[in-house]
Amino acid sequence: MQIDLLVSAKGEIGMVADKAFETDPSGVIYDALEQSISLEFSETFDSMTLNVPVSGEFAEHILHSDFIHYGVFENGRVSKAAQLPLMLVNVVWD
């Protein structure tokens, strides 16, 4: 599965996958200390840490977001789209 993170011109965060998960994610957790993103799945009570680097300018945008736009593109078409709530952990505010 290929997952990409994007930032719009307005600073909104997006996550795009090329395949759907077995169950739809219900939320996203960003760990600022680890600079990692995990997906939460309420249907199965599972979580999955993504192997997607989060640093620099992208990390700044995610720290000021309440949600992530999520989309799945399969066979050249959008098969799923949602806005997932974002929770921040291990953030130290100056």
C-alpha positions as CSV (number, residue, x, y, z in Angstrom):
1,M,0.0,0.0,0.0
2,Q,1.3,3.4,-0.9
3,I,0.4,6.3,1.4
4,D,1.3,9.9,0.8
5,L,0.9,13.0,3.0
6,L,0.1,16.3,1.4
7,V,-0.2,20.0,2.4
8,S,-2.6,22.2,0.4
9,A,-1.8,25.9,-0.5
10,K,-4.0,26.8,2.5
11,G,-2.0,24.6,4.9
12,E,-4.6,21.8,5.1
13,I,-3.3,18.3,5.6
14,G,-4.2,15.4,3.3
15,M,-3.4,11.7,3.3
16,V,-3.9,9.7,0.1
17,A,-3.7,5.9,-0.2
18,D,-3.8,3.7,-3.3
19,K,-5.9,1.0,-1.5
20,A,-8.6,1.0,1.1
21,F,-7.8,-0.5,4.6
22,E,-9.8,-3.6,5.7
23,T,-11.8,-1.3,8.0
24,D,-12.0,2.5,7.6
25,P,-9.8,4.6,9.9
26,S,-11.7,6.6,12.4
27,G,-8.9,9.0,13.6
28,V,-5.3,10.0,13.3
29,I,-2.7,10.5,16.1
30,Y,0.4,12.5,15.5
31,D,3.3,12.0,18.0
32,A,5.4,15.1,17.8
33,L,8.3,13.6,19.7
34,E,8.5,10.5,17.5
35,Q,7.4,12.5,14.4
36,S,5.1,9.6,13.5
37,I,1.5,9.2,12.4
38,S,-0.8,6.4,13.5
39,L,-4.3,5.5,12.3
40,E,-7.0,4.4,14.7
41,F,-9.6,1.9,13.7
42,S,-12.7,2.1,16.0
43,E,-14.4,-1.0,14.4
44,T,-11.5,-3.3,15.5
45,F,-9.9,-1.2,18.2
46,D,-6.6,-1.5,16.4
47,S,-4.0,1.1,15.6
48,M,-1.3,1.2,12.9
49,T,1.8,3.4,12.8
50,L,2.5,4.6,9.3
51,N,5.9,4.4,7.7
52,V,5.6,7.9,6.5
53,P,8.2,10.5,7.6
54,V,6.8,13.7,9.2
55,S,9.2,16.6,9.7
56,G,10.0,20.1,8.9
57,E,7.3,22.3,7.3
58,F,4.8,19.4,7.3
59,A,5.2,19.0,11.0
60,E,4.4,22.7,11.6
61,H,1.2,22.4,9.6
62,I,0.0,19.3,11.3
63,L,0.6,20.9,14.7
64,H,-2.0,23.5,13.8
65,S,-4.6,21.2,12.4
66,D,-7.7,19.6,13.9
67,F,-8.3,17.0,11.2
68,I,-6.7,15.3,8.2
69,H,-8.5,14.9,4.8
70,Y,-8.3,11.2,3.9
71,G,-8.8,9.7,0.4
72,V,-8.4,6.4,-1.4
73,F,-7.7,6.4,-5.1
74,E,-8.2,3.0,-6.7
75,N,-8.1,2.5,-10.5
76,G,-7.9,6.2,-11.1
77,R,-11.1,7.0,-9.1
78,V,-11.8,8.2,-5.6
79,S,-13.3,5.2,-3.8
80,K,-13.3,6.7,-0.3
81,A,-13.0,10.2,1.2
82,A,-13.4,11.4,4.8
83,Q,-12.2,14.0,7.2
84,L,-10.5,12.3,10.1
85,P,-10.1,13.9,13.6
86,L,-6.5,14.5,14.5
87,M,-5.1,14.1,18.0
88,L,-1.6,15.5,19.0
89,V,0.5,13.8,21.6
90,N,4.0,14.6,23.0
91,V,3.8,18.2,22.0
92,V,5.8,20.8,23.8
93,W,4.5,24.3,23.2
94,D,7.0,27.2,23.7
